[in-house]
């Protein structure tokens, strides 16, 4: 049982393969009266990633990955990591019960006004209050397992102190929830001792410091390689191979997607006695918008291949049209992708060729 609990969340974590996403926007609308949550997931800069020796044909693999994702409706957040889920997969019972509330609809593949290949999905959470309750159950099981086994972080395994263990037990006994979902805002509540709160902050710092320099090195190294005629899909760059001039540093720090997250999104971290709150979004807002900025790794080879294969791609969709389509999704049921529809005993409403689905 302990091993199952530890695995509950991590079984959701899956990589798509050679298909990568350069940037992403997620819009979340919580309709409390209808007891429903709608999400609009926009993938900006779909490209084939290679160079790590894992596949001899990364472009062909990316095409297959995309076709499979559109067949199943797999949804990915933040460039496939840390979270991706496929409603056609089999998960442990608590996760399965939670995901049963979700529907996915694939939107069109399209290019933005700058010609970058993008995709979009619409996600519906039915009976949202029950969904959030089940989600909290999954989180609580995972948290309790972490208290027993310790948590692997930067610097190795961290053993939670006795005060945190008691705080978590009291918090859960009181009926408080570790995850609160409301219109325009998400909040994670973590019953930490002062010592474990300090460790948690250190983990955020270590994650930021590990990722931000790496993002800068990859972007500059890949740009230099492409300028020299190298494989555009090779995004593997050795840190020592890139020198960053002092005159570049300010701009590169500003462009780092890890750095941009703190300035492109409304977030907060609040420390109370024996409780740490992490908030994302704005109280009273009608929707929550989360932005992951571009890493600068996009290239057009995948778009060229898809067009050659006859896959439908809408050209030059403006932001207003994307928002209009999300509004329209809120007025109807989701049109499930083929594999998910078959699993649930339904027929996809869109009977057109799968290449043209999702317009």
C-alpha positions, 0 to 999 in steps of 0.5 A, a space after each residue: 500500500 505504501 508503494 502504491 501511495 508513493 506512485 499515485 502522482 508519479 504515474 501521471 508523469 510521462 514523457 511524450 518522446 521526440 515531440 516537444 513544446 517550446 511554450 504553453 498557455 493554460 486558461 482555467 475557468 471554474 463555473 461554480 454554479 454549473 459545478 464545472 471547470 474548463 481548461 484551454 491548453 495551447 501548445 506553442 511551438 511544436 517541434 521534433 527534438 533529437 540529438 540525445 541518441 535515443 532515436 535515429 529518426 526523431 522527426 518520424 518519431 515526433 510525427 507518430 507521437 503527435 498522431 498518438 496524442 491526437 488519438 488518445 487526447 493526452 494532455 501535457 503541462 509545462 513541456 511534458 514535465 512535470 505533468 502529463 496524463 492520458 485518459 485512455 491509460 490505466 491508473 491506480 484506483 484513486 487516480 482513475 476515479 479522479 480522471 473519470 471526471 475529465 473529458 478532452 477535445 483536440 482542437 486544430 493544429 495551427 500556426 500563429 501569426 508568426 508562422 509557428 506551429 501550435 496546437 490546442 486542447 479543451 479539457 472539461 472537468 465535470 462535477 468539479 467539487 467531487 473532482 477536487 475532493 478526489 484530487 485532494 485524496 490523491 494528494 493526501 495519500 501521496 503526502 502521507 507516504 512522503 512523511 513515511 519514506 522521506 522525499 527525494 529532492 536536490 541534495 538527496 533524500 529529505 526526512 521530514 521532522 516530527 513537528 511537520 508530521 504532527 502538523 500534517 496529521 492535525 491538518 488532515 484531521 481538522 478537515 482542511 484541504 491541501 489543495 483549494 480550487 476557486 474561480 481565478 485561483 489555486 492554492 496549495 496548503 502545506 503544514 510545515 515546521 519552520 525547519 521544513 519550510 526552510 528546506 522547501 524554500 531551498 528546493 525552489 532555489 535549487 530548482 531555479 538555479 539548476 534550470 535557468 542557466 541550463 535554459 540559457 546555455 541550450 538556447 545560445 548553443 542551439 542558435 549557434 549550431 543552427 546558424 552554422 548549418 547544424 541539425 535544427 532538432 539537436 538541442 543537446 548542448 554541453 554547458 562548457 561549450 557555451 560562453 555567455 558574454 556579460 553584455 548578453 547576460 541581462 537579456 538572457 536572464 530575462 528570457 529564461 522561461 524559469 525566470 519568466 514564470 515569476 513575472 508572467 504569472 500572478 503567484 504568492 508564497 505566504 508563511 503563517 505559523 505552522 502553514 505555508 501557502 502557495 497561491 497561483 492566480 488572482 482572488 475574484 478573477 473570472 479565470 486563471 491564466 498560466 503562461 510558460 514562456 518559450 525556450 527558443 528551441 522551436 524549428 519548423 521541420 515538424 510543420 514541414 513534414 506534417 504539411 507534406 503528409 497532408 495533415 491539416 494546419 490552419 494558418 495564422 490564427 489570431 489570439 481572438 479566434 483562439 479565445 472565441 473557440 474556447 468560449 464556444 467550447 463552454 456552450 457544448 459537450 466535449 468531442 472526445 478523440 477516437 480512442 477515448 470515445 471508444 473506451 467510454 462507449 461513445 462515438 466521436 462527434 467529429 466524423 471527418 478524417 482525423 487529419 482534419 479533426 478539431 477545427 
